[in-house]
Amino acid sequence: MKLRSIELALPDPAAAAAFMTDVWGMAPADVIGTTHYLRGSGSYPYLVAFEQSADEFVRSTTFLCSAEELDGISGRAAAAGWPHRATVSEDPGGGHGLLVELPEGELLRFLVDAGEVEPIAGRDLPVKLTHVVFNSADAEASGLAVEEVLGFRVSDRTKGMVFVRCNDSHHSTAFARAGISSLNHIAFEMEDLDAVMRGIGRLRDHALAPAWGPGRHGPGANVYAYYIAPFGPVIEFSTAVEKVPDDYRVGAPEDWTWPENRIDQWGISDKDFAGLRRAEERFRFRRDWQDEAQGQ
Ligand SMILES: [Fe+2]
């Protein structure tokens, strides 16, 4: 199972795409109708889709999986009573699979037979998405639910987050203990530490400073820099999160404490808590498809 892409709806997709290509560092992949698709250097046809809509919302977060994994999710989602529907992707790469709605409304899409593309050169392009994190009213319940229904595994619990993996990377998603359900942030995996730092430099050229970072996280041990994108959501330059073995011991909040005045391994940056929180509340989830089982 692999995290591939996120599909967002927002009022001005062309402006969002222009920022991501001209400033952040992505390559245009395609424009279909009013939807702009952007790619990184890796083999996925796109990582982010921006579709035109009067409102801001997350249409889906897309994972690639095997037919066997899809079968398992399909059966367990039905048994758990989660809204779900078979789907054929009309996005670049195609593929088919299942849309499911998690208990707090997060919309995940699982695809099989989705095509990949030739990697391209570009040391300032992200390679792929490393994680998409959600805000959650009950992060603990969300973590347990995705273990049970999706076959994901909780890697670590901290005071603020429940980190979840779907392969041997420490986390591909996480649920923040936020009291609300929304998109927390989208993390772009850069080639290495230097690519993260050059990204910070590139944004500095455009008078943009990180809302948090650079720093190195505890769980996942990735180097990060978070920004509030001009088109709304929180986006992150990140190195790859660490790989973990199958028998990784699930950490508890008391395993992940910081000394006073530290919230990361380095302690060299401030965090704009209020600005980040506002941005994290902007993109909610909207299901515009009917539940197969319920007809609603
Ligand atoms: Fe992150």
Residues whose N, C-alpha, C, O or C-beta is under 5 A from the ligand:
A	BS01	LIG	A187 E236
